[in-house]
């Protein structure tokens, strides 16, 4: 499975988990998209810094080739998946009163 395929599958799974498994419906909230826009800005800066300095590199055969801020476009998909799943779990567990004591 290529990096592109994994990124697309991760987005699909996170959307399904948010809407149908955890039922947090985070993706339907304006506040989520506002927060995500801020996160994406910093993700692009970080991606640019890491990839332009050759700290991270990607096999050209594993990505579609589109780059945003010198990083593969797929990085935005993985970033979306990680941020969304983390926030959805935070809300889910918070509703159930699960917290550190």
Secondary structure by P-SEA (a helix, b strand, c coil): ccaaaaaaaaaaaaaaaacccccccccccaaaaaaaaaaaaaaaaaaaaaaaaccccccccccccccccccccaaaaaaaaaaaaaaaaaaaaaaaccccc
